[in-house]
């Protein structure tokens, strides 16, 4: 997929933002950076990255195929970071539903730092 601006909303070019994480050239330095890179991975349909950055205790049921199916069936519009702490990120991810109406996924995600790498653990959804 050829994109210029990073989907994560940082204002940077993809090649200078999330792409180095996706290519395993760098690791995300913070929970928020990992959150942004995971959102971008959904946009660019990088199932391997999504699996690799999911905590090992949560990978069952979160297969590469499941991530790819979700990524391919969703038209992501933008990411808004509501707030973050050391190991949590609250965000709103905007997307188009099947009727082409904008909907919002509002979640507070939990992350874990292990051996110098951040992993997504789980999240609490808001309605």
Backbone atoms as SQL, in Angstrom:
CREATE TABLE atoms (id INTEGER PRIMARY KEY, chain TEXT, resi INTEGER, resn TEXT, atom TEXT, x REAL, y REAL, z REAL);
INSERT INTO atoms VALUES
  (1, 'A', 1, 'UNK', 'N', 0.858, -1.177, 0.000),
  (2, 'A', 1, 'UNK', 'CA', 0.000, 0.000, 0.000),
  (3, 'A', 1, 'UNK', 'C', 0.898, 1.232, 0.000),
  (4, 'A', 2, 'UNK', 'N', 0.668, 2.147, -0.884),
  (5, 'A', 2, 'UNK', 'CA', 1.486, 3.353, -1.004),
  (6, 'A', 2, 'UNK', 'C', 0.762, 4.526, -0.349),
  (7, 'A', 3, 'UNK', 'N', 1.289, 4.979, 0.771),
  (8, 'A', 3, 'UNK', 'CA', 0.707, 6.124, 1.466),
  (9, 'A', 3, 'UNK', 'C', 1.822, 7.091, 1.813),
  (10, 'A', 4, 'UNK', 'N', 1.492, 8.353, 1.925),
  (11, 'A', 4, 'UNK', 'CA', 2.525, 9.330, 2.258),
  (12, 'A', 4, 'UNK', 'C', 2.397, 9.785, 3.708),
  (13, 'A', 5, 'UNK', 'N', 1.268, 10.399, 4.081),
  (14, 'A', 5, 'UNK', 'CA', 1.089, 10.826, 5.467),
  (15, 'A', 5, 'UNK', 'C', 0.750, 9.625, 6.332),
  (16, 'A', 6, 'UNK', 'N', 1.324, 9.578, 7.521),
  (17, 'A', 6, 'UNK', 'CA', 1.083, 8.439, 8.394),
  (18, 'A', 6, 'UNK', 'C', -0.378, 8.416, 8.838),
  (19, 'A', 7, 'UNK', 'N', -1.020, 7.261, 8.740),
  (20, 'A', 7, 'UNK', 'CA', -2.424, 7.151, 9.145),
  (21, 'A', 7, 'UNK', 'C', -2.660, 7.463, 10.621),
  (22, 'A', 8, 'UNK', 'N', -1.623, 7.390, 11.458),
  (23, 'A', 8, 'UNK', 'CA', -1.805, 7.544, 12.900),
  (24, 'A', 8, 'UNK', 'C', -2.125, 8.975, 13.324),
  (25, 'A', 9, 'UNK', 'N', -2.032, 9.912, 12.383),
  (26, 'A', 9, 'UNK', 'CA', -2.395, 11.291, 12.686),
  (27, 'A', 9, 'UNK', 'C', -1.289, 12.125, 13.297),
  (28, 'A', 10, 'UNK', 'N', -0.071, 11.627, 13.261),
  (29, 'A', 10, 'UNK', 'CA', 1.058, 12.357, 13.853),
  (30, 'A', 10, 'UNK', 'C', 1.428, 13.607, 13.067),
  (31, 'A', 11, 'UNK', 'N', 1.033, 13.646, 11.791),
  (32, 'A', 11, 'UNK', 'CA', 1.441, 14.743, 10.917),
  (33, 'A', 11, 'UNK', 'C', 2.755, 14.464, 10.200),
  (34, 'A', 12, 'UNK', 'N', 3.371, 13.326, 10.513),
  (35, 'A', 12, 'UNK', 'CA', 4.625, 12.938, 9.872),
  (36, 'A', 12, 'UNK', 'C', 4.348, 12.055, 8.657),
  (37, 'A', 13, 'UNK', 'N', 5.349, 11.907, 7.819),
  (38, 'A', 13, 'UNK', 'CA', 5.244, 10.964, 6.717),
  (39, 'A', 13, 'UNK', 'C', 5.285, 9.548, 7.280),
  (40, 'A', 14, 'UNK', 'N', 4.561, 8.652, 6.656),
  (41, 'A', 14, 'UNK', 'CA', 4.523, 7.256, 7.091),
  (42, 'A', 14, 'UNK', 'C', 5.936, 6.684, 7.220),
  (43, 'A', 15, 'UNK', 'N', 6.785, 6.973, 6.253),
  (44, 'A', 15, 'UNK', 'CA', 8.152, 6.426, 6.259),
  (45, 'A', 15, 'UNK', 'C', 8.984, 6.934, 7.434),
  (46, 'A', 16, 'UNK', 'N', 8.589, 8.065, 8.018),
  (47, 'A', 16, 'UNK', 'CA', 9.312, 8.635, 9.157),
  (48, 'A', 16, 'UNK', 'C', 8.571, 8.447, 10.472),
  (49, 'A', 17, 'UNK', 'N', 7.503, 7.671, 10.452),
  (50, 'A', 17, 'UNK', 'CA', 6.676, 7.520, 11.653),
  (51, 'A', 17, 'UNK', 'C', 6.488, 6.039, 11.973),
  (52, 'A', 18, 'UNK', 'N', 5.413, 5.442, 11.516),
  (53, 'A', 18, 'UNK', 'CA', 5.090, 4.066, 11.882),
  (54, 'A', 18, 'UNK', 'C', 5.754, 2.995, 11.005),
  (55, 'A', 19, 'UNK', 'N', 6.132, 3.336, 9.790),
  (56, 'A', 19, 'UNK', 'CA', 6.708, 2.339, 8.883),
  (57, 'A', 19, 'UNK', 'C', 7.957, 1.656, 9.454),
  (58, 'A', 20, 'UNK', 'N', 8.883, 2.386, 10.095),
  (59, 'A', 20, 'UNK', 'CA', 10.049, 1.691, 10.669),
  (60, 'A', 20, 'UNK', 'C', 9.669, 0.649, 11.730),
  (61, 'A', 21, 'UNK', 'N', 8.572, 0.857, 12.451),
  (62, 'A', 21, 'UNK', 'CA', 8.091, -0.146, 13.406),
  (63, 'A', 21, 'UNK', 'C', 7.548, -1.348, 12.651),
  (64, 'A', 22, 'UNK', 'N', 6.764, -1.088, 11.603),
  (65, 'A', 22, 'UNK', 'CA', 6.170, -2.172, 10.813),
  (66, 'A', 22, 'UNK', 'C', 7.245, -3.021, 10.147),
  (67, 'A', 23, 'UNK', 'N', 8.346, -2.396, 9.743),
  (68, 'A', 23, 'UNK', 'CA', 9.433, -3.126, 9.084),
  (69, 'A', 23, 'UNK', 'C', 10.429, -3.723, 10.075),
  (70, 'A', 24, 'UNK', 'N', 10.155, -3.572, 11.374),
  (71, 'A', 24, 'UNK', 'CA', 11.016, -4.084, 12.455),
  (72, 'A', 24, 'UNK', 'C', 12.390, -3.432, 12.469),
  (73, 'A', 25, 'UNK', 'N', 12.477, -2.212, 11.949),
  (74, 'A', 25, 'UNK', 'CA', 13.731, -1.455, 12.004),
  (75, 'A', 25, 'UNK', 'C', 13.884, -0.759, 13.351),
  (76, 'A', 26, 'UNK', 'N', 12.750, -0.512, 14.012),
  (77, 'A', 26, 'UNK', 'CA', 12.717, 0.122, 15.329),
  (78, 'A', 26, 'UNK', 'C', 11.580, -0.507, 16.118),
  (79, 'A', 27, 'UNK', 'N', 11.616, -0.303, 17.448),
  (80, 'A', 27, 'UNK', 'CA', 10.480, -0.710, 18.270),
  (81, 'A', 27, 'UNK', 'C', 9.840, 0.545, 18.854),
  (82, 'A', 28, 'UNK', 'N', 8.559, 0.497, 19.036),
  (83, 'A', 28, 'UNK', 'CA', 7.829, 1.644, 19.565),
  (84, 'A', 28, 'UNK', 'C', 8.341, 1.965, 20.970),
  (85, 'A', 29, 'UNK', 'N', 8.735, 3.223, 21.221),
  (86, 'A', 29, 'UNK', 'CA', 9.329, 3.576, 22.516),
  (87, 'A', 29, 'UNK', 'C', 8.340, 3.789, 23.647),
  (88, 'A', 30, 'UNK', 'N', 7.056, 3.964, 23.340),
  (89, 'A', 30, 'UNK', 'CA', 6.037, 4.220, 24.361),
  (90, 'A', 30, 'UNK', 'C', 4.769, 3.453, 24.017),
  (91, 'A', 31, 'UNK', 'N', 3.888, 3.352, 25.008),
  (92, 'A', 31, 'UNK', 'CA', 2.589, 2.713, 24.762),
  (93, 'A', 31, 'UNK', 'C', 1.817, 3.476, 23.689),
  (94, 'A', 32, 'UNK', 'N', 1.874, 4.808, 23.744),
  (95, 'A', 32, 'UNK', 'CA', 1.153, 5.592, 22.737),
  (96, 'A', 32, 'UNK', 'C', 1.723, 5.372, 21.341),
  (97, 'A', 33, 'UNK', 'N', 3.031, 5.298, 21.224),
  (98, 'A', 33, 'UNK', 'CA', 3.652, 5.041, 19.912),
  (99, 'A', 33, 'UNK', 'C', 3.214, 3.674, 19.384),
  (100, 'A', 34, 'UNK', 'N', 3.117, 2.681, 20.289),
  (101, 'A', 34, 'UNK', 'CA', 2.655, 1.366, 19.849),
  (102, 'A', 34, 'UNK', 'C', 1.199, 1.428, 19.422),
  (103, 'A', 35, 'UNK', 'N', 0.379, 2.150, 20.179),
  (104, 'A', 35, 'UNK', 'CA', -1.040, 2.301, 19.817),
  (105, 'A', 35, 'UNK', 'C', -1.159, 2.908, 18.428),
  (106, 'A', 36, 'UNK', 'N', -0.426, 3.981, 18.181),
  (107, 'A', 36, 'UNK', 'CA', -0.474, 4.640, 16.880),
  (108, 'A', 36, 'UNK', 'C', -0.013, 3.690, 15.773),
  (109, 'A', 37, 'UNK', 'N', 1.055, 2.953, 16.033),
  (110, 'A', 37, 'UNK', 'CA', 1.580, 2.049, 15.004),
  (111, 'A', 37, 'UNK', 'C', 0.624, 0.880, 14.748),
  (112, 'A', 38, 'UNK', 'N', -0.100, 0.439, 15.772),
  (113, 'A', 38, 'UNK', 'CA', -1.084, -0.624, 15.569),
  (114, 'A', 38, 'UNK', 'C', -2.271, -0.116, 14.746),
  (115, 'A', 39, 'UNK', 'N', -2.714, 1.105, 15.024),
  (116, 'A', 39, 'UNK', 'CA', -3.778, 1.696, 14.201),
  (117, 'A', 39, 'UNK', 'C', -3.319, 1.749, 12.739),
  (118, 'A', 40, 'UNK', 'N', -2.097, 2.248, 12.525),
  (119, 'A', 40, 'UNK', 'CA', -1.555, 2.323, 11.155),
  (120, 'A', 40, 'UNK', 'C', -1.453, 0.933, 10.533),
  (121, 'A', 41, 'UNK', 'N', -1.128, -0.072, 11.332),
  (122, 'A', 41, 'UNK', 'CA', -1.034, -1.441, 10.812),
  (123, 'A', 41, 'UNK', 'C', -2.395, -1.934, 10.335),
  (124, 'A', 42, 'UNK', 'N', -3.475, -1.540, 11.020),
  (125, 'A', 42, 'UNK', 'CA', -4.812, -1.875, 10.524),
  (126, 'A', 42, 'UNK', 'C', -5.051, -1.191, 9.182),
  (127, 'A', 43, 'UNK', 'N', -4.671, 0.069, 9.071),
  (128, 'A', 43, 'UNK', 'CA', -4.899, 0.821, 7.835),
  (129, 'A', 43, 'UNK', 'C', -4.131, 0.201, 6.666),
  (130, 'A', 44, 'UNK', 'N', -2.863, -0.169, 6.894),
  (131, 'A', 44, 'UNK', 'CA', -2.038, -0.721, 5.808),
  (132, 'A', 44, 'UNK', 'C', -2.142, -2.252, 5.722),
  (133, 'A', 45, 'UNK', 'N', -2.989, -2.837, 6.575),
  (134, 'A', 45, 'UNK', 'CA', -3.266, -4.273, 6.564),
  (135, 'A', 45, 'UNK', 'C', -2.018, -5.124, 6.813),
  (136, 'A', 46, 'UNK', 'N', -1.315, -4.805, 7.909),
  (137, 'A', 46, 'UNK', 'CA', -0.112, -5.532, 8.311),
  (138, 'A', 46, 'UNK', 'C', -0.460, -6.480, 9.463),
  (139, 'A', 47, 'UNK', 'N', -0.985, -7.640, 9.104),
  (140, 'A', 47, 'UNK', 'CA', -1.417, -8.618, 10.100),
  (141, 'A', 47, 'UNK', 'C', -0.282, -9.156, 10.950),
  (142, 'A', 48, 'UNK', 'N', 0.886, -9.344, 10.361),
  (143, 'A', 48, 'UNK', 'CA', 2.025, -9.846, 11.126),
  (144, 'A', 48, 'UNK', 'C', 2.365, -8.909, 12.280),
  (145, 'A', 49, 'UNK', 'N', 2.406, -7.608, 12.005),
  (146, 'A', 49, 'UNK', 'CA', 2.739, -6.634, 13.041),
  (147, 'A', 49, 'UNK', 'C', 1.694, -6.653, 14.156),
  (148, 'A', 50, 'UNK', 'N', 0.431, -6.763, 13.787),
  (149, 'A', 50, 'UNK', 'CA', -0.631, -6.779, 14.786),
  (150, 'A', 50, 'UNK', 'C', -0.504, -7.990, 15.711),
  (151, 'A', 51, 'UNK', 'N', -0.190, -9.150, 15.148),
  (152, 'A', 51, 'UNK', 'CA', -0.003, -10.346, 15.979),
  (153, 'A', 51, 'UNK', 'C', 1.233, -10.188, 16.859),
  (154, 'A', 52, 'UNK', 'N', 2.339, -9.745, 16.267),
  (155, 'A', 52, 'UNK', 'CA', 3.599, -9.626, 17.004),
  (156, 'A', 52, 'UNK', 'C', 3.530, -8.620, 18.147),
  (157, 'A', 53, 'UNK', 'N', 2.663, -7.616, 18.033),
  (158, 'A', 53, 'UNK', 'CA', 2.575, -6.594, 19.076),
  (159, 'A', 53, 'UNK', 'C', 1.409, -6.829, 20.036),
  (160, 'A', 54, 'UNK', 'N', 0.744, -7.976, 19.882),
  (161, 'A', 54, 'UNK', 'CA', -0.267, -8.400, 20.845),
  (162, 'A', 54, 'UNK', 'C', 0.439, -9.256, 21.884),
  (163, 'A', 55, 'UNK', 'N', 0.171, -8.994, 23.161),
  (164, 'A', 55, 'UNK', 'CA', 0.825, -9.751, 24.228),
  (165, 'A', 55, 'UNK', 'C', 0.565, -11.244, 24.039),
  (166, 'A', 56, 'UNK', 'N', 1.577, -12.061, 24.301),
  (167, 'A', 56, 'UNK', 'CA', 1.481, -13.511, 24.063),
  (168, 'A', 56, 'UNK', 'C', 0.300, -14.142, 24.790),
  (169, 'A', 57, 'UNK', 'N', -0.086, -13.607, 25.941),
  (170, 'A', 57, 'UNK', 'CA', -1.220, -14.159, 26.689),
  (171, 'A', 57, 'UNK', 'C', -2.559, -13.876, 26.016),
  (172, 'A', 58, 'UNK', 'N', -2.564, -12.996, 25.015),
  (173, 'A', 58, 'UNK', 'CA', -3.811, -12.595, 24.349),
  (174, 'A', 58, 'UNK', 'C', -3.855, -12.968, 22.868),
  (175, 'A', 59, 'UNK', 'N', -2.881, -13.717, 22.398),
  (176, 'A', 59, 'UNK', 'CA', -2.829, -14.019, 20.959),
  (177, 'A', 59, 'UNK', 'C', -3.858, -15.050, 20.516),
  (178, 'A', 60, 'UNK', 'N', -4.293, -15.913, 21.422),
  (179, 'A', 60, 'UNK', 'CA', -5.309, -16.901, 21.055),
  (180, 'A', 60, 'UNK', 'C', -6.577, -16.139, 20.671),
  (181, 'A', 61, 'UNK', 'N', -7.100, -16.420, 19.498),
  (182, 'A', 61, 'UNK', 'CA', -8.285, -15.712, 19.024),
  (183, 'A', 61, 'UNK', 'C', -7.957, -14.416, 18.302),
  (184, 'A', 62, 'UNK', 'N', -6.693, -14.018, 18.323),
  (185, 'A', 62, 'UNK', 'CA', -6.238, -12.821, 17.597),
  (186, 'A', 62, 'UNK', 'C', -5.206, -13.250, 16.559),
  (187, 'A', 63, 'UNK', 'N', -5.629, -14.068, 15.635),
  (188, 'A', 63, 'UNK', 'CA', -4.730, -14.588, 14.609),
  (189, 'A', 63, 'UNK', 'C', -4.465, -13.531, 13.529),
  (190, 'A', 64, 'UNK', 'N', -3.454, -13.799, 12.743),
  (191, 'A', 64, 'UNK', 'CA', -3.147, -12.916, 11.613),
  (192, 'A', 64, 'UNK', 'C', -4.357, -12.823, 10.685),
  (193, 'A', 65, 'UNK', 'N', -5.001, -13.958, 10.416),
  (194, 'A', 65, 'UNK', 'CA', -6.170, -13.950, 9.534),
  (195, 'A', 65, 'UNK', 'C', -7.311, -13.112, 10.109),
  (196, 'A', 66, 'UNK', 'N', -7.526, -13.204, 11.423),
  (197, 'A', 66, 'UNK', 'CA', -8.589, -12.418, 12.051),
  (198, 'A', 66, 'UNK', 'C', -8.276, -10.926, 11.962),
  (199, 'A', 67, 'UNK', 'N', -7.024, -10.570, 12.218),
  (200, 'A', 67, 'UNK', 'CA', -6.632, -9.164, 12.102),
  (201, 'A', 67, 'UNK', 'C', -6.778, -8.672, 10.663),
  (202, 'A', 68, 'UNK', 'N', -6.339, -9.487, 9.705),
  (203, 'A', 68, 'UNK', 'CA', -6.431, -9.078, 8.300),
  (204, 'A', 68, 'UNK', 'C', -7.882, -8.937, 7.850),
  (205, 'A', 69, 'UNK', 'N', -8.733, -9.841, 8.286),
  (206, 'A', 69, 'UNK', 'CA', -10.153, -9.749, 7.931),
  (207, 'A', 69, 'UNK', 'C', -10.732, -8.439, 8.450),
  (208, 'A', 70, 'UNK', 'N', -10.431, -8.106, 9.700),
  (209, 'A', 70, 'UNK', 'CA', -10.903, -6.853, 10.290),
  (210, 'A', 70, 'UNK', 'C', -10.352, -5.655, 9.525),
  (211, 'A', 71, 'UNK', 'N', -9.069, -5.693, 9.216),
  (212, 'A', 71, 'UNK', 'CA', -8.425, -4.573, 8.517),
  (213, 'A', 71, 'UNK', 'C', -9.017, -4.376, 7.121),
  (214, 'A', 72, 'UNK', 'N', -9.236, -5.472, 6.405),
  (215, 'A', 72, 'UNK', 'CA', -9.747, -5.394, 5.033),
  (216, 'A', 72, 'UNK', 'C', -11.208, -4.981, 4.979),
  (217, 'A', 73, 'UNK', 'N', -11.962, -5.284, 6.032),
  (218, 'A', 73, 'UNK', 'CA', -13.394, -4.989, 6.041),
  (219, 'A', 73, 'UNK', 'C', -13.729, -3.652, 6.685),
  (220, 'A', 74, 'UNK', 'N', -12.719, -2.874, 7.024),
  (221, 'A', 74, 'UNK', 'CA', -12.955, -1.597, 7.692),
  (222, 'A', 74, 'UNK', 'C', -12.255, -0.477, 6.942),
  (223, 'A', 75, 'UNK', 'N', -12.975, 0.592, 6.708),
  (224, 'A', 75, 'UNK', 'CA', -12.388, 1.793, 6.100),
  (225, 'A', 75, 'UNK', 'C', -12.104, 2.768, 7.240),
  (226, 'A', 76, 'UNK', 'N', -10.866, 2.779, 7.700),
  (227, 'A', 76, 'UNK', 'CA', -10.460, 3.643, 8.798),
  (228, 'A', 76, 'UNK', 'C', -10.300, 5.070, 8.306),
  (229, 'A', 77, 'UNK', 'N', -10.788, 6.028, 9.082),
  (230, 'A', 77, 'UNK', 'CA', -10.756, 7.431, 8.683),
  (231, 'A', 77, 'UNK', 'C', -9.710, 8.252, 9.426),
  (232, 'A', 78, 'UNK', 'N', -9.686, 8.117, 10.766),
  (233, 'A', 78, 'UNK', 'CA', -8.683, 8.868, 11.526),
  (234, 'A', 78, 'UNK', 'C', -8.603, 8.348, 12.945),
  (235, 'A', 79, 'UNK', 'N', -7.481, 8.649, 13.575),
  (236, 'A', 79, 'UNK', 'CA', -7.228, 8.280, 14.964),
  (237, 'A', 79, 'UNK', 'C', -7.104, 9.546, 15.788),
  (238, 'A', 80, 'UNK', 'N', -7.776, 9.555, 16.928),
  (239, 'A', 80, 'UNK', 'CA', -7.683, 10.675, 17.866),
  (240, 'A', 80, 'UNK', 'C', -7.260, 10.114, 19.220),
  (241, 'A', 81, 'UNK', 'N', -6.130, 10.573, 19.741),
  (242, 'A', 81, 'UNK', 'CA', -5.682, 10.161, 21.067),
  (243, 'A', 81, 'UNK', 'C', -6.357, 11.078, 22.076),
  (244, 'A', 82, 'UNK', 'N', -7.129, 10.489, 22.982),
  (245, 'A', 82, 'UNK', 'CA', -7.849, 11.254, 24.007),
  (246, 'A', 82, 'UNK', 'C', -6.915, 11.542, 25.179),
  (247, 'A', 83, 'UNK', 'N', -6.110, 10.547, 25.550),
  (248, 'A', 83, 'UNK', 'CA', -5.171, 10.708, 26.647),
  (249, 'A', 83, 'UNK', 'C', -4.330, 9.456, 26.798),
  (250, 'A', 84, 'UNK', 'N', -3.179, 9.595, 27.471),
  (251, 'A', 84, 'UNK', 'CA', -2.336, 8.425, 27.683),
  (252, 'A', 84, 'UNK', 'C', -1.554, 8.566, 28.984),
  (253, 'A', 85, 'UNK', 'N', -1.220, 7.418, 29.545),
  (254, 'A', 85, 'UNK', 'CA', -0.352, 7.341, 30.708),
  (255, 'A', 85, 'UNK', 'C', 0.812, 6.447, 30.314),
  (256, 'A', 86, 'UNK', 'N', 1.581, 6.003, 31.281),
  (257, 'A', 86, 'UNK', 'CA', 2.721, 5.133, 30.980),
  (258, 'A', 86, 'UNK', 'C', 2.298, 3.886, 30.219),
  (259, 'A', 87, 'UNK', 'N', 1.192, 3.239, 30.660),
  (260, 'A', 87, 'UNK', 'CA', 0.821, 1.958, 30.059),
  (261, 'A', 87, 'UNK', 'C', -0.633, 1.867, 29.587),
  (262, 'A', 88, 'UNK', 'N', -1.305, 3.013, 29.444),
  (263, 'A', 88, 'UNK', 'CA', -2.659, 3.020, 28.887),
  (264, 'A', 88, 'UNK', 'C', -2.785, 4.124, 27.843),
  (265, 'A', 89, 'UNK', 'N', -3.657, 3.897, 26.887),
  (266, 'A', 89, 'UNK', 'CA', -3.954, 4.907, 25.869),
  (267, 'A', 89, 'UNK', 'C', -5.456, 4.887, 25.623),
  (268, 'A', 90, 'UNK', 'N', -6.084, 6.035, 25.802),
  (269, 'A', 90, 'UNK', 'CA', -7.490, 6.172, 25.445),
  (270, 'A', 90, 'UNK', 'C', -7.540, 6.830, 24.077),
  (271, 'A', 91, 'UNK', 'N', -8.316, 6.239, 23.191),
  (272, 'A', 91, 'UNK', 'CA', -8.363, 6.752, 21.821),
  (273, 'A', 91, 'UNK', 'C', -9.759, 6.623, 21.236),
  (274, 'A', 92, 'UNK', 'N', -9.957, 7.360, 20.152),
  (275, 'A', 92, 'UNK', 'CA', -11.143, 7.231, 19.316),
  (276, 'A', 92, 'UNK', 'C', -10.654, 6.977, 17.899),
  (277, 'A', 93, 'UNK', 'N', -11.116, 5.878, 17.323),
  (278, 'A', 93, 'UNK', 'CA', -10.778, 5.535, 15.944),
  (279, 'A', 93, 'UNK', 'C', -12.059, 5.649, 15.119),
  (280, 'A', 94, 'UNK', 'N', -12.022, 6.497, 14.132),
  (281, 'A', 94, 'UNK', 'CA', -13.191, 6.759, 13.296),
  (282, 'A', 94, 'UNK', 'C', -13.119, 5.887, 12.046),
  (283, 'A', 95, 'UNK', 'N', -14.272, 5.325, 11.668),
  (284, 'A', 95, 'UNK', 'CA', -14.334, 4.449, 10.495),
  (285, 'A', 95, 'UNK', 'C', -15.717, 4.521, 9.866),
  (286, 'A', 96, 'UNK', 'N', -15.805, 4.002, 8.649),
  (287, 'A', 96, 'UNK', 'CA', -17.092, 3.930, 7.950),
  (288, 'A', 96, 'UNK', 'C', -17.700, 2.552, 8.169),
  (289, 'A', 97, 'UNK', 'N', -18.996, 2.521, 8.517),
  (290, 'A', 97, 'UNK', 'CA', -19.677, 1.234, 8.649),
  (291, 'A', 97, 'UNK', 'C', -20.161, 0.787, 7.267),
  (292, 'A', 98, 'UNK', 'N', -20.870, -0.329, 7.219),
  (293, 'A', 98, 'UNK', 'CA', -21.319, -0.895, 5.937),
  (294, 'A', 98, 'UNK', 'C', -22.299, -0.003, 5.202),
  (295, 'A', 99, 'UNK', 'N', -22.938, 0.916, 5.925),
  (296, 'A', 99, 'UNK', 'CA', -23.869, 1.864, 5.297),
  (297, 'A', 99, 'UNK', 'C', -23.176, 3.186, 4.972),
  (298, 'A', 100, 'UNK', 'N', -21.837, 3.179, 5.051),
  (299, 'A', 100, 'UNK', 'CA', -21.011, 4.355, 4.758),
  (300, 'A', 100, 'UNK', 'C', -21.296, 5.521, 5.702),
  (301, 'A', 101, 'UNK', 'N', -21.635, 5.169, 6.938),
  (302, 'A', 101, 'UNK', 'CA', -21.827, 6.183, 7.976),
  (303, 'A', 101, 'UNK', 'C', -20.624, 6.135, 8.907),
  (304, 'A', 102, 'UNK', 'N', -20.215, 7.295, 9.409),
  (305, 'A', 102, 'UNK', 'CA', -19.072, 7.352, 10.309),
  (306, 'A', 102, 'UNK', 'C', -19.451, 6.830, 11.687),
  (307, 'A', 103, 'UNK', 'N', -18.634, 5.937, 12.192),
  (308, 'A', 103, 'UNK', 'CA', -18.787, 5.422, 13.547),
  (309, 'A', 103, 'UNK', 'C', -17.466, 5.600, 14.281),
  (310, 'A', 104, 'UNK', 'N', -17.528, 5.437, 15.610),
  (311, 'A', 104, 'UNK', 'CA', -16.339, 5.649, 16.434),
  (312, 'A', 104, 'UNK', 'C', -16.107, 4.447, 17.341),
  (313, 'A', 105, 'UNK', 'N', -14.882, 3.944, 17.319),
  (314, 'A', 105, 'UNK', 'CA', -14.436, 2.940, 18.267),
  (315, 'A', 105, 'UNK', 'C', -13.704, 3.710, 19.365),
  (316, 'A', 106, 'UNK', 'N', -14.279, 3.746, 20.564),
  (317, 'A', 106, 'UNK', 'CA', -13.704, 4.493, 21.690),
  (318, 'A', 106, 'UNK', 'C', -13.232, 3.456, 22.708),
  (319, 'A', 107, 'UNK', 'N', -11.931, 3.438, 22.954),
  (320, 'A', 107, 'UNK', 'CA', -11.353, 2.398, 23.800),
  (321, 'A', 107, 'UNK', 'C', -10.252, 2.973, 24.682),
  (322, 'A', 108, 'UNK', 'N', -10.112, 2.399, 25.851),
  (323, 'A', 108, 'UNK', 'CA', -8.950, 2.643, 26.697),
  (324, 'A', 108, 'UNK', 'C', -8.161, 1.344, 26.684),
  (325, 'A', 109, 'UNK', 'N', -7.005, 1.365, 26.036),
  (326, 'A', 109, 'UNK', 'CA', -6.193, 0.167, 25.844),
  (327, 'A', 109, 'UNK', 'C', -5.128, 0.058, 26.924),
  (328, 'A', 110, 'UNK', 'N', -4.845, -1.181, 27.291),
  (329, 'A', 110, 'UNK', 'CA', -3.800, -1.486, 28.260),
  (330, 'A', 110, 'UNK', 'C', -2.614, -2.120, 27.545),
  (331, 'A', 111, 'UNK', 'N', -1.430, -1.672, 27.904),
  (332, 'A', 111, 'UNK', 'CA', -0.197, -2.148, 27.287),
  (333, 'A', 111, 'UNK', 'C', 0.753, -2.651, 28.366),
  (334, 'A', 112, 'UNK', 'N', 1.664, -3.526, 27.978),
  (335, 'A', 112, 'UNK', 'CA', 2.655, -4.054, 28.907),
  (336, 'A', 112, 'UNK', 'C', 4.037, -3.960, 28.272),
  (337, 'A', 113, 'UNK', 'N', 4.996, -3.496, 29.053),
  (338, 'A', 113, 'UNK', 'CA', 6.391, -3.409, 28.619),
  (339, 'A', 113, 'UNK', 'C', 7.121, -4.646, 29.133),
  (340, 'A', 114, 'UNK', 'N', 7.643, -5.435, 28.209),
  (341, 'A', 114, 'UNK', 'CA', 8.403, -6.639, 28.561),
  (342, 'A', 114, 'UNK', 'C', 9.673, -6.702, 27.736),
  (343, 'A', 115, 'UNK', 'N', 10.778, -6.856, 28.415),
  (344, 'A', 115, 'UNK', 'CA', 12.088, -6.977, 27.749),
  (345, 'A', 115, 'UNK', 'C', 12.308, -5.858, 26.734),
  (346, 'A', 116, 'UNK', 'N', 11.897, -4.650, 27.117),
  (347, 'A', 116, 'UNK', 'CA', 12.135, -3.481, 26.275),
  (348, 'A', 116, 'UNK', 'C', 11.169, -3.292, 25.123),
  (349, 'A', 117, 'UNK', 'N', 10.138, -4.134, 25.028),
  (350, 'A', 117, 'UNK', 'CA', 9.154, -4.009, 23.945),
  (351, 'A', 117, 'UNK', 'C', 7.761, -3.849, 24.529),
  (352, 'A', 118, 'UNK', 'N', 6.965, -2.992, 23.883),
  (353, 'A', 118, 'UNK', 'CA', 5.582, -2.775, 24.285),
  (354, 'A', 118, 'UNK', 'C', 4.665, -3.763, 23.565),
  (355, 'A', 119, 'UNK', 'N', 3.623, -4.213, 24.296),
  (356, 'A', 119, 'UNK', 'CA', 2.632, -5.113, 23.739),
  (357, 'A', 119, 'UNK', 'C', 1.234, -4.630, 24.131),
  (358, 'A', 120, 'UNK', 'N', 0.295, -4.799, 23.212),
  (359, 'A', 120, 'UNK', 'CA', -1.110, -4.553, 23.497),
  (360, 'A', 120, 'UNK', 'C', -1.634, -5.728, 24.314),
  (361, 'A', 121, 'UNK', 'N', -2.346, -5.438, 25.414),
  (362, 'A', 121, 'UNK', 'CA', -2.900, -6.511, 26.249),
  (363, 'A', 121, 'UNK', 'C', -4.410, -6.607, 26.038),
  (364, 'A', 122, 'UNK', 'N', -5.143, -5.555, 26.343),
  (365, 'A', 122, 'UNK', 'CA', -6.583, -5.577, 26.162),
  (366, 'A', 122, 'UNK', 'C', -7.110, -4.150, 26.277),
  (367, 'A', 123, 'UNK', 'N', -8.410, -4.018, 26.189),
  (368, 'A', 123, 'UNK', 'CA', -8.987, -2.681, 26.242),
  (369, 'A', 123, 'UNK', 'C', -10.403, -2.683, 26.789),
  (370, 'A', 124, 'UNK', 'N', -10.792, -1.517, 27.264),
  (371, 'A', 124, 'UNK', 'CA', -12.146, -1.295, 27.751),
  (372, 'A', 124, 'UNK', 'C', -12.840, -0.385, 26.756),
  (373, 'A', 125, 'UNK', 'N', -13.992, -0.842, 26.258),
  (374, 'A', 125, 'UNK', 'CA', -14.729, -0.082, 25.248),
  (375, 'A', 125, 'UNK', 'C', -15.723, 0.859, 25.904),
  (376, 'A', 126, 'UNK', 'N', -15.887, 2.019, 25.292),
  (377, 'A', 126, 'UNK', 'CA', -16.878, 2.997, 25.723),
  (378, 'A', 126, 'UNK', 'C', -17.941, 3.121, 24.639),
  (379, 'A', 127, 'UNK', 'N', -19.185, 3.355, 25.053),
  (380, 'A', 127, 'UNK', 'CA', -20.245, 3.494, 24.041),
  (381, 'A', 127, 'UNK', 'C', -20.560, 4.956, 23.801);
